[in-house]
Amino acid sequence: MLWTLLKRYLKPAWPLMIAVVVFQLSQSFASLLLPTMNADIINNGVVTGDIDYIWRTGGLMLLVTLVQVTCAIVAVYFASRLAMGMGRDLREALFNHVVDFSQREVGEFGPPSLITRNTNDVQQVQMLVQSGSALMVSAPMLAIGGMVMALRQDVGLSWIMAVSIPALLIVVALIIVRMVPAFKLMQQRIDGLNQTLREQLTGIRVIRAFVREENERERFDDTSAGVMEVAIRAGNLMALTFPAIMLVMNVSSIAVIWFGASQVQDGNAQIGTLFAFLQYIIQILMGVMMAAFMVIMVPRASVCAKRIGEVLETAPSVTAPNSPVIPRAQRGSVQYESVEFTYPGAEEPVLHDINFKVAPGTTTAIIGSTGSGKSTLIGLLPRLFDVTGGRVLLDAVDVRDLTPDQLWKHIGLVPQRAFLFSGTIASNLRYGNEDASDEDLWHALEIAQAKDFVEQMPGGLNAEISQGGTNVSGGQRQRLAIARALVKKPEVYIFDDCFSALDVATDTALRSALAAELPDVTQIIVAQRVSTIREADQIVVLDHGTICGLGTHDELVKTNATYREIVESQETVEAIQ
């Protein structure tokens, strides 16, 4: 999977890759020249006392060093551009793919894991590309070129390379084998840490209300300690790498000096040649060390790449049709035909044998006990997930035969949990219609009973909204979400228990305004309060995923025991209050 990602997302950046290779070749070639030039200065300048030769060769060495440094800087710059560009493209691909997920896929991975995969996992692959780009040519060039140049200086000491290089490779291989499971476990622990932190930030009010701060601190500390434990284990292995490499390198240097000194003493080698061989063997081991450093990063990057690939290879269950159908008439009629839905892994369907029609311009209410499948039922219409049996029709066309844009253009959804984006009130209201005028926004706010409090906010429509709408109350947030759907002006409105956050007076005023201003649109309302749905054209009563009642309020009170029980329980509560 790592190779697949690299091949796919680095292919468009081949000019940058060529530039990196060219400058790394130049840098490596300059590095390989310097020890030979140093040997010439010692043998032909220092030993003979030729000062002019020392100045000439020394100046040339300075020039070569300047070229080496310049090429190294430029190569690292292009390598960084290459890695950052790949990270950008990979994050964009992940985000675009996750946006196409239905709630089924999002629930399968979990939001914390998806966040980790799009941030930390991509970063690990990005770091490998950056390090690999900076070392992919210089490391083998220094290792192979150093061997050739070292053999040119002294063949008799080549046995030291034959011992030190395999020893270095064996040490690195043993460490890497132990690193792979540690890095895999680390990414899983990071997922858990993100999940814990996300839960605690989202549920901070509940935590404080139940005085559970200490318990949550302990839970977070345990989760954080788990990440720390694995990180220390992986860090210890990584920290062990460099002392082991330096040990092999220093032992090799001592061996070169020890055995080379006797050759110099016997007159079989010059002292400059000995120093050149020593520098070359250090360059060889440095090349192997750089390659080892890059290889060390591969296990964690491979684990992260596999996790990224799992997301990219997961096909969304809600897809656009190959041959989309365009409805002949856009009136807002809805029909459920023998609908069944089963969540992945569930033993029984949540919904089964659902049949009812919603005529254009009418209001249909859905009521039932908690867990009866109300939200699941209305989620099938905008294709938050697809039916597992039967079909849902919009204007006599199966919603699965419509393109997502066609479908969503005709539906305005107000979810049970209102969510506002950071920005202004105007930017949130224009989320469904960017071309809406200020007059359209104020009109929608007036229908949603939100005009009064918006006028009192500093800036009016330009008042700032924090992330999630946390700087407004729950009822205000809900009314702004309703206004956002009204600005879109679709043919079908879905209100998923969004009136529960409103007081009875505001609820009544809002529904009256909806009836007066939008008499020809279709409304599907999920509600808990009977007062909210009393005037609906038809009421669907759900019980354990099946329809146990269908009719008007008066009809159901007389004929349906489940609905009558709901009505009586609420009337009793109201009488007590």
C-alpha positions as CSV (number, residue, x, y, z in Angstrom):
1,M,0.0,0.0,0.0
2,L,2.9,2.4,0.8
3,W,4.3,1.9,-2.7
4,T,0.9,2.3,-4.3
5,L,0.4,5.7,-2.5
6,L,3.9,6.9,-3.4
7,K,3.5,5.9,-7.1
8,R,0.1,7.5,-7.4
9,Y,0.7,10.8,-5.6
10,L,4.3,11.4,-6.6
11,K,3.7,10.7,-10.3
12,P,2.5,14.3,-11.1
13,A,5.6,15.7,-9.4
14,W,8.3,14.1,-11.6
15,P,10.0,17.5,-12.5
16,L,10.6,18.0,-8.8
17,M,11.9,14.5,-8.5
18,I,14.4,15.0,-11.4
19,A,15.6,18.2,-9.8
20,V,16.2,16.4,-6.5
21,V,18.1,13.6,-8.2
22,V,20.3,16.1,-10.2
23,F,21.3,18.1,-7.1
24,Q,21.9,15.1,-5.0
25,L,24.1,13.5,-7.6
26,S,26.1,16.8,-7.7
27,Q,26.4,16.9,-3.9
28,S,27.4,13.2,-3.7
29,F,30.0,13.6,-6.5
30,A,31.5,16.6,-4.7
31,S,31.6,14.7,-1.4
32,L,33.5,11.8,-3.0
33,L,36.1,14.1,-4.5
34,L,37.1,15.8,-1.2
35,P,38.9,12.8,0.5
36,T,41.0,12.2,-2.7
37,M,41.9,15.9,-2.8
38,N,42.7,15.8,0.8
39,A,45.1,12.9,0.3
40,D,46.8,14.7,-2.6
41,I,47.4,17.8,-0.3
42,I,49.0,15.5,2.3
43,N,51.1,13.4,-0.1
44,N,52.1,16.0,-2.5
45,G,52.0,19.2,-0.5
46,V,52.4,18.6,3.3
47,V,55.0,15.8,3.0
48,T,57.0,17.5,0.2
49,G,56.6,21.0,1.7
50,D,55.1,22.4,-1.6
51,I,53.1,25.4,-0.2
52,D,51.9,26.5,-3.7
53,Y,50.4,23.1,-4.2
54,I,48.6,23.3,-0.9
55,W,47.1,26.7,-1.7
56,R,46.0,25.6,-5.2
57,T,44.5,22.3,-4.1
58,G,43.0,23.9,-0.9
59,G,41.3,26.6,-2.9
60,L,39.9,24.0,-5.2
61,M,38.6,22.0,-2.2
62,L,36.9,25.2,-0.9
63,L,35.2,25.6,-4.3
64,V,34.1,21.9,-4.3
65,T,32.8,22.3,-0.7
66,L,30.8,25.4,-1.7
67,V,29.2,23.4,-4.6
68,Q,28.5,20.6,-2.2
69,V,26.7,22.8,0.3
70,T,24.8,24.7,-2.3
71,C,23.6,21.4,-4.0
72,A,22.6,20.0,-0.6
73,I,20.5,23.0,0.3
74,V,18.7,23.1,-3.0
75,A,18.1,19.3,-2.9
76,V,16.6,19.5,0.5
77,Y,14.4,22.4,-0.6
78,F,13.1,20.5,-3.6
79,A,12.6,17.4,-1.4
80,S,10.5,19.4,1.1
81,R,8.4,20.8,-1.8
82,L,7.9,17.3,-3.1
83,A,6.9,15.9,0.3
84,M,4.6,18.8,1.2
85,G,2.9,18.7,-2.1
86,M,2.2,14.9,-1.7
87,G,0.9,15.5,1.8
88,R,-1.5,18.2,0.5
89,D,-2.8,16.0,-2.3
90,L,-3.1,13.0,-0.1
91,R,-5.1,14.9,2.6
92,E,-7.3,16.4,-0.1
93,A,-8.0,12.9,-1.6
94,L,-8.8,11.6,1.9
95,F,-11.1,14.5,2.7
96,N,-12.9,14.3,-0.7
97,H,-13.4,10.6,-0.3
98,V,-14.7,10.8,3.3
99,V,-17.1,13.5,2.3
100,D,-18.8,11.0,0.0
101,F,-19.2,8.5,2.8
102,S,-22.6,7.8,4.1
103,Q,-23.2,7.6,7.9
104,R,-22.6,3.8,7.6
105,E,-19.0,4.3,6.5
106,V,-18.4,7.1,9.0
107,G,-19.7,4.9,11.8
108,E,-17.6,2.0,10.6
109,F,-14.3,3.9,11.0
110,G,-15.3,6.4,13.6
111,P,-14.7,10.2,13.5
112,P,-11.6,10.0,15.7
113,S,-9.9,7.4,13.5
114,L,-10.7,9.4,10.4
115,I,-9.2,12.5,11.9
116,T,-6.0,10.6,12.8
117,R,-5.7,9.1,9.4
118,N,-6.1,12.5,7.7
119,T,-3.5,14.2,10.0
120,N,-1.0,12.0,11.8
121,D,-1.0,9.1,9.3
122,V,-0.5,11.4,6.4
123,Q,2.2,13.2,8.2
124,Q,4.2,10.0,8.8
125,V,4.0,9.2,5.0
126,Q,5.0,12.8,4.3
127,M,8.0,12.6,6.6
128,L,9.2,9.4,4.8
129,V,8.9,11.1,1.4
130,Q,10.8,14.1,2.6
131,S,13.6,12.0,4.2
132,G,13.6,9.5,1.3
133,S,13.8,12.3,-1.3
134,A,16.7,13.9,0.5
135,L,18.6,10.6,0.9
136,M,17.4,8.3,-2.0
137,V,20.3,9.2,-4.2
138,S,23.0,10.5,-1.8
139,A,22.9,7.5,0.5
140,P,23.5,4.8,-2.1
141,M,25.9,7.1,-4.0
142,L,28.0,7.7,-1.0
143,A,28.0,4.0,-0.1
144,I,28.7,2.6,-3.6
145,G,30.9,5.5,-4.7
146,G,32.8,5.4,-1.4
147,M,33.6,1.6,-2.0
148,V,35.0,2.3,-5.4
149,M,37.1,5.2,-4.3
150,A,38.3,3.4,-1.2
151,L,39.4,0.4,-3.3
152,R,41.3,2.8,-5.5
153,Q,43.2,4.1,-2.5
154,D,44.0,0.7,-0.8
155,V,42.8,-2.7,-1.7
156,G,44.5,-4.3,1.2
157,L,42.1,-2.8,3.8
158,S,39.0,-3.7,1.9
159,W,38.3,-6.6,4.2
160,I,37.3,-4.1,6.9
161,M,34.4,-2.9,4.6
162,A,33.4,-6.5,4.1
163,V,33.0,-7.0,7.8
164,S,31.6,-3.6,8.9
165,I,28.9,-3.1,6.3
166,P,27.1,-6.5,6.9
167,A,27.4,-6.0,10.7
168,L,25.7,-2.6,10.3
169,L,22.9,-4.1,8.2
170,I,22.3,-6.9,10.6
171,V,22.0,-4.5,13.6
172,V,19.6,-2.3,11.7
173,A,17.5,-5.2,10.5
174,L,17.1,-6.6,14.0
175,I,15.9,-3.2,15.3
176,I,13.4,-2.7,12.5
177,V,11.8,-6.1,13.0
178,R,10.9,-5.1,16.5
179,M,9.7,-1.6,15.5
180,V,6.9,-2.7,13.1
181,P,4.4,-4.0,15.8
182,A,5.2,-1.1,18.1
183,F,4.4,1.5,15.4
184,K,1.2,-0.4,14.5
185,L,0.1,-0.3,18.2
186,M,1.0,3.3,18.5
187,Q,-1.4,4.4,15.7
188,Q,-4.2,2.5,17.4
189,R,-3.4,4.1,20.7
190,I,-3.4,7.6,19.1
191,D,-6.9,6.7,17.7
192,G,-8.0,5.9,21.2
193,L,-6.5,9.1,22.6
194,N,-8.3,11.2,20.0
195,Q,-11.6,9.5,20.7
196,T,-11.3,10.1,24.5
197,L,-10.3,13.7,24.0
198,R,-13.2,14.3,21.5
199,E,-15.7,12.7,23.9
200,Q,-14.6,14.8,26.8
201,L,-14.6,18.1,24.9
202,T,-18.0,17.4,23.4
203,G,-19.5,16.2,26.6
204,I,-17.9,18.7,28.9
205,R,-21.3,19.9,30.2
206,V,-22.4,16.4,31.1
207,I,-19.0,15.8,32.8
208,R,-19.4,18.9,35.0
209,A,-23.1,18.3,35.7
210,F,-22.3,14.8,37.1
211,V,-19.1,16.0,38.8
212,R,-17.0,13.5,36.9
213,E,-14.0,15.7,36.2
214,E,-11.6,13.5,38.3
215,N,-12.8,10.3,36.7
216,E,-12.4,11.8,33.2
217,R,-8.9,13.0,34.1
218,E,-8.0,9.5,35.2
219,R,-9.4,8.1,32.0
220,F,-7.5,10.5,29.9
221,D,-4.3,9.9,31.9
222,D,-4.7,6.1,31.4
223,T,-5.2,6.6,27.6
224,S,-2.3,9.1,27.4
225,A,-0.1,6.7,29.4
226,G,-0.9,3.9,27.0
227,V,0.4,6.1,24.1
228,M,3.4,7.1,26.1
229,E,4.3,3.5,26.9
230,V,4.3,2.5,23.2
231,A,6.1,5.7,22.2
232,I,8.8,5.0,24.7
233,R,9.2,1.5,23.5
234,A,9.5,2.6,19.9
235,G,11.7,5.6,20.9
236,N,14.1,3.3,22.8
237,L,14.4,1.1,19.7
238,M,15.1,4.1,17.5
239,A,17.5,5.6,20.1
240,L,19.4,2.3,20.1
241,T,19.9,2.5,16.4
242,F,22.4,5.4,16.3
243,P,24.7,4.2,19.2
244,A,24.8,0.8,17.4
245,I,25.7,2.5,14.1
246,M,28.3,4.7,15.7
247,L,29.8,1.7,17.5
248,V,30.3,-0.1,14.2
249,M,31.6,3.1,12.6
250,N,34.1,3.8,15.3
251,V,35.3,0.2,15.5
252,S,35.8,0.3,11.7
253,S,37.8,3.6,12.0
254,I,40.0,2.1,14.7
255,A,40.6,-0.9,12.5
256,V,41.6,1.2,9.5
257,I,44.1,3.2,11.6
258,W,45.4,0.1,13.4
259,F,46.0,-2.0,10.3
260,G,46.8,1.0,8.0
261,A,49.4,2.4,10.4
262,S,51.6,-0.8,10.0
263,Q,51.4,-0.4,6.2
264,V,52.5,3.2,6.4
265,Q,55.3,2.2,8.7
266,D,56.5,-0.5,6.3
267,G,56.3,2.0,3.4
268,N,53.6,0.2,1.6
269,A,51.1,3.1,1.8
270,Q,51.3,6.9,2.1
271,I,49.8,8.7,5.1
272,G,47.5,10.7,2.9
273,T,46.2,7.5,1.3
274,L,45.4,6.1,4.8
275,F,43.5,9.3,5.8
276,A,41.6,9.2,2.4
277,F,40.6,5.5,3.0
278,L,39.5,6.4,6.5
279,Q,37.3,9.2,5.2
280,Y,35.9,6.9,2.5
281,I,34.9,4.2,4.9
282,I,33.3,6.8,7.1
283,Q,31.4,8.0,4.1
284,I,30.4,4.5,3.2
285,L,29.1,3.8,6.7
286,M,27.4,7.3,6.7
287,G,25.6,6.3,3.5
288,V,24.5,3.0,5.1
289,M,23.4,4.9,8.2
290,M,21.4,7.4,6.2
291,A,19.8,4.5,4.3
292,A,19.1,2.8,7.6
293,F,17.5,6.0,9.0
294,M,15.2,6.1,6.0
295,V,14.4,2.4,6.4
296,I,13.6,2.9,10.1
297,M,10.8,5.3,9.0
298,V,9.4,2.7,6.6
299,P,7.6,0.5,9.2
300,R,5.6,3.3,10.7
301,A,4.9,4.9,7.3
302,S,3.8,1.5,6.0
303,V,1.3,1.1,8.9
304,C,0.0,4.6,8.3
305,A,-0.2,4.0,4.5
306,K,-2.2,0.8,5.1
307,R,-4.7,2.8,7.3
308,I,-5.0,5.5,4.7
309,G,-5.5,2.9,2.0
310,E,-8.3,1.3,4.0
311,V,-10.2,4.6,3.8
312,L,-9.4,5.2,0.2
313,E,-10.4,1.7,-0.8
314,T,-13.7,1.7,1.0
315,A,-16.4,2.4,-1.5
316,P,-19.2,4.6,-0.3
317,S,-22.4,2.7,0.0
318,V,-24.4,5.7,-1.3
319,T,-23.3,6.3,-4.8
320,A,-24.5,8.2,-7.8
321,P,-26.5,6.1,-10.4
322,N,-24.8,5.2,-13.7
323,S,-27.9,6.4,-15.6
324,P,-29.6,9.1,-13.5
325,V,-33.3,9.9,-14.0
326,I,-34.7,13.4,-14.1
327,P,-38.2,13.6,-12.5
328,R,-40.9,14.8,-14.9
329,A,-42.6,16.9,-12.2
330,Q,-41.0,18.5,-9.2
331,R,-44.0,18.7,-6.8
332,G,-42.5,17.2,-3.6
333,S,-44.4,13.9,-3.4
334,V,-42.8,11.2,-1.3
335,Q,-43.6,7.5,-1.1
336,Y,-42.1,4.6,1.0
337,E,-42.7,1.2,-0.6
338,S,-42.1,-1.9,1.5
339,V,-39.0,-0.3,3.0
340,E,-36.6,-2.3,5.1
341,F,-33.4,-1.2,6.6
342,T,-30.8,-3.2,8.6
343,Y,-27.7,-1.7,10.1
344,P,-24.4,-3.5,9.3
345,G,-23.9,-6.4,11.7
346,A,-27.4,-6.1,13.2
347,E,-29.3,-9.3,13.7
348,E,-32.7,-7.8,12.9
349,P,-33.9,-4.9,10.7
350,V,-34.5,-1.5,12.3
351,L,-37.3,-0.9,9.9
352,H,-39.4,-3.4,8.1
353,D,-42.4,-3.3,5.8
354,I,-42.8,0.5,5.8
355,N,-45.5,1.7,3.4
356,F,-47.0,5.2,3.3
357,K,-47.4,8.2,0.9
358,V,-46.8,11.9,1.4
359,A,-48.9,14.0,-1.0
360,P,-47.3,17.3,-2.4
361,G,-48.0,20.3,-0.2
362,T,-49.0,18.3,2.8
363,T,-47.6,17.8,6.3
364,T,-46.8,14.3,7.5
365,A,-45.7,13.7,11.1
366,I,-43.8,10.7,12.5
367,I,-44.1,9.9,16.2
368,G,-43.1,6.9,18.3
369,S,-41.2,5.8,21.3
370,T,-37.4,6.2,21.6
371,G,-35.6,3.7,19.4
372,S,-38.6,3.1,17.2
373,G,-36.7,4.1,14.0
374,K,-38.0,7.6,13.4
375,S,-34.7,9.3,12.5
376,T,-33.6,6.2,10.5
377,L,-36.8,6.4,8.5
378,I,-36.4,10.0,7.4
379,G,-32.6,9.5,6.8
380,L,-33.5,7.2,3.9
381,L,-35.1,10.0,1.9
382,P,-32.0,12.2,1.6
383,R,-29.8,9.0,1.3
384,L,-27.9,9.5,4.5
385,F,-27.9,5.7,4.0
386,D,-29.7,3.5,1.5
387,V,-32.5,1.0,2.1
388,T,-31.7,-2.6,2.3
389,G,-35.1,-3.6,1.0
390,G,-37.9,-1.8,-0.9
391,R,-37.5,1.7,-2.2
392,V,-38.1,5.4,-1.4
393,L,-39.6,7.5,-4.1
394,L,-39.4,11.3,-4.7
395,D,-41.8,12.5,-7.3
396,A,-42.3,8.9,-8.4
397,V,-38.6,8.3,-8.9
398,D,-36.4,6.0,-6.7
399,V,-34.0,8.3,-4.8
400,R,-31.2,5.9,-5.8
401,D,-31.8,6.8,-9.5
402,L,-31.3,10.5,-8.8
403,T,-27.9,12.2,-8.7
404,P,-27.0,13.4,-5.2
405,D,-27.2,17.0,-6.4
406,Q,-30.6,16.5,-7.9
407,L,-31.9,14.8,-4.8
408,W,-30.4,17.2,-2.2
409,K,-31.5,20.3,-4.3
410,H,-35.2,19.3,-3.6
411,I,-34.7,18.5,0.1
412,G,-34.1,20.8,3.1
413,L,-33.0,18.8,6.2
414,V,-33.0,20.2,9.7
415,P,-31.3,17.6,11.9
416,Q,-32.2,16.8,15.5
417,R,-28.8,18.1,16.6
418,A,-28.4,21.6,15.1
419,F,-24.9,22.4,14.0
420,L,-23.6,25.8,12.9
421,F,-20.2,26.4,11.2
422,S,-17.8,29.1,12.4
423,G,-18.3,32.3,10.5
424,T,-21.3,34.7,10.6
425,I,-25.0,34.2,10.7
426,A,-25.2,35.2,7.0
427,S,-22.5,32.7,6.0
428,N,-24.4,29.9,7.9
429,L,-27.8,30.9,6.3
430,R,-26.3,31.0,2.8
431,Y,-24.9,27.5,3.2
432,G,-27.7,26.1,1.1
433,N,-28.0,29.1,-1.3
434,E,-25.0,31.2,-1.9
435,D,-27.0,33.7,-4.0
436,A,-29.6,34.5,-1.3
437,S,-30.0,38.2,-0.7
438,D,-30.1,39.9,2.7
439,E,-33.9,40.2,2.3
440,D,-34.2,36.5,1.8
441,L,-32.2,35.9,4.9
442,W,-34.3,38.2,7.1
443,H,-37.5,36.7,5.7
444,A,-36.2,33.2,6.6
445,L,-35.3,34.4,10.1
446,E,-38.7,35.9,10.5
447,I,-40.4,32.6,9.6
448,A,-38.1,30.7,12.0
449,Q,-38.8,33.1,14.8
450,A,-35.2,34.1,14.9
451,K,-35.4,37.7,13.6
452,D,-35.7,39.3,17.0
453,F,-32.6,37.9,18.7
454,V,-30.5,38.3,15.5
455,E,-31.4,42.0,15.3
456,Q,-30.2,42.3,18.9
457,M,-26.8,40.7,18.2
458,P,-23.9,43.0,17.4
459,G,-23.6,43.2,13.6
460,G,-27.0,41.5,12.9
461,L,-26.5,39.2,9.9
462,N,-22.7,39.7,10.3
463,A,-22.7,38.6,13.9
464,E,-20.0,36.1,14.6
465,I,-20.9,32.4,15.2
466,S,-18.3,30.2,16.9
467,Q,-17.6,26.6,15.8
468,G,-20.7,24.5,16.4
469,G,-22.7,27.6,17.3
470,T,-21.6,27.4,21.0
471,N,-22.0,31.1,21.5
472,V,-25.8,31.0,21.1
473,S,-28.4,29.0,23.1
474,G,-29.8,25.6,22.0
475,G,-33.1,27.1,21.0
476,Q,-31.4,29.9,19.0
477,R,-29.1,27.5,17.3
478,Q,-32.1,25.3,16.3
479,R,-34.0,28.3,14.9
480,L,-31.0,29.4,12.9
481,A,-30.7,25.8,11.5
482,I,-34.4,26.0,10.5
483,A,-33.8,29.4,8.8
484,R,-30.8,27.9,6.9
485,A,-33.1,25.2,5.5
486,L,-35.8,27.8,4.6
487,V,-33.2,29.9,2.6
488,K,-32.6,26.9,0.4
489,K,-36.3,26.9,-0.7
490,P,-36.7,23.2,-1.5
491,E,-39.8,21.3,-2.4
492,V,-39.6,18.9,0.7
493,Y,-38.7,19.9,4.3
494,I,-37.5,17.3,6.8
495,F,-37.7,18.4,10.4
496,D,-36.0,15.7,12.5
497,D,-37.3,16.5,16.0
498,C,-35.9,20.0,15.7
499,F,-38.8,21.7,17.5
500,S,-38.1,20.0,20.8
501,A,-35.5,22.7,21.7
502,L,-38.2,25.4,21.4
503,D,-40.7,26.4,24.0
504,V,-44.4,25.8,23.2
505,A,-45.2,29.4,22.3
506,T,-42.2,29.6,19.9
507,D,-43.1,26.2,18.5
508,T,-46.7,27.2,17.8
509,A,-45.7,30.6,16.2
510,L,-43.1,28.9,14.0
511,R,-45.5,26.2,12.7
512,S,-48.1,28.9,12.0
513,A,-45.6,30.9,10.1
514,L,-44.5,27.8,8.1
515,A,-48.2,27.0,7.2
516,A,-48.8,30.6,6.2
517,E,-45.6,31.3,4.2
518,L,-45.0,27.8,2.7
519,P,-48.5,26.4,2.0
520,D,-47.4,24.4,-1.1
521,V,-44.3,22.7,0.2
522,T,-44.2,19.2,1.6
523,Q,-43.2,18.8,5.3
524,I,-42.1,15.7,7.1
525,I,-41.9,16.2,10.8
526,V,-40.4,13.9,13.5
527,A,-41.6,15.1,16.9
528,Q,-42.0,14.0,20.5
529,R,-44.7,16.5,21.4
530,V,-48.2,15.8,20.3
531,S,-49.0,19.5,20.2
532,T,-46.4,19.9,17.4
533,I,-48.1,17.4,15.1
534,R,-51.7,17.8,16.1
535,E,-52.6,19.7,12.9
536,A,-50.6,17.4,10.5
537,D,-52.5,16.0,7.5
538,Q,-51.4,12.5,8.5
539,I,-49.5,11.0,11.4
540,V,-47.3,7.9,11.1
541,V,-47.0,6.0,14.4
542,L,-43.9,3.8,14.6
543,D,-43.5,1.0,17.1
544,H,-40.3,-1.2,17.0
545,G,-39.6,-0.3,13.3
546,T,-43.2,-1.0,12.0
547,I,-46.1,1.3,11.3
548,C,-48.8,0.6,13.9
549,G,-51.0,3.6,13.1
550,L,-51.6,6.0,10.2
551,G,-54.2,8.8,10.1
552,T,-55.0,12.2,11.5
553,H,-54.8,13.1,15.1
554,D,-58.6,12.7,15.7
555,E,-58.6,9.3,13.9
556,L,-55.7,7.9,15.8
557,V,-56.9,9.0,19.2
558,K,-60.1,6.9,18.5
559,T,-58.5,3.9,16.8
560,N,-54.9,3.5,17.8
561,A,-54.0,2.5,21.3
562,T,-50.2,3.3,21.0
563,Y,-50.9,6.9,19.9
564,R,-53.7,7.3,22.5
565,E,-51.3,6.3,25.2
566,I,-48.7,8.9,24.0
567,V,-51.4,11.6,24.0
568,E,-52.7,10.7,27.4
569,S,-49.2,10.6,28.9
570,Q,-48.4,14.1,27.7
571,E,-51.8,15.5,28.7
572,T,-51.2,14.1,32.2
573,V,-47.8,15.7,32.4
574,E,-49.3,19.1,31.2
575,A,-52.1,18.8,33.8
576,I,-49.5,18.2,36.5
577,Q,-47.4,21.1,35.4
